[in-house]
Amino acid sequence: MKSILVALFATTLLVSTVYAAKNFEGVDADKDGKVTQSEVQQAGLTLDKDTFTKADADGDGTLNADEFKNYHVSGHSHG
């Protein structure tokens, strides 16, 4: 029983970590309201430079919440 509880806790922790890493607030490590390519990679999401540039609709070198959501919802992120 104890091992089942430990496994359940570990699974819950893993799922929570993955969810946090895939939402904007979880990726925006410095909480500045923008996500850099480095923050995306640190969160474990796959996003190469070309794809990041395409997702950056306003061309400021970062992703705001809407750009991140549009990228993520479109099914491009794989992390």
N, C-alpha and C positions, 0 to 999 in steps of 0.2 A: 504494500500500500504506500509506504514511504517513497519508494522509487517511482511510483506512478505520479505522486504529487510533485516530486522533484522534476520529472519529465514534463508535466503539465506546466509548472512554473517556468521552466526553461523555454518551452514553446511559446508561452504567452509573452515572455520577455523578448524573444526573437521577433515575433509578429509585431509587437509594439515598436521595436526599434526599426523594423523595415517600414512600417507605416509612417513613423516620424521622419524617416529619411526621404520619403517620397512626397511629403507635403511641403509647401513652400517654407513654412515656419521652421520645419525641421532641417531644411537644407541651408537656410539663411543663418549660418553659424554666428556671425557678428551682429545680427539683428538690426541691420541698417536698412532693411526694406528692399535690398537688391541681392541677387545671387550671382556670384562670379563663377567662372568655369572651375576654378579651384575648389570652391565650396561644393559644387555639383559632384566633382570627382571624389572629394572627401566623404560625401554622403553615400558613395558607392553606386552612383548612377552612371550609366554609360552615355557619354555625350562628347563626341570629338569636336575639335575646333570649328570645322565647317558647319556641323549641325548646330552648335551653339550660336554661331554667327547668324544662321538662318532663323533661329528662334528669337534672336535679339531684334525685334521688329523696329525699335526706335534707334538702333545702331549706337547705343551708348556704351557698349562693352559689358553690360550686365543684363540680367533678366529681372524684370519686375514681376510682381505676383501674377499679373495677367499673362505676360509672355511665358512664364513658367507653366502656368495652368494650361494655356493653349498648346504648348509643346507636350506636356505630360498627358493631357486628355487625348491628344491626337494619336497616342499610342507609340510615340517614338522612344520613350525612355525604357531602358531595360536594366534594372538594377537589382 
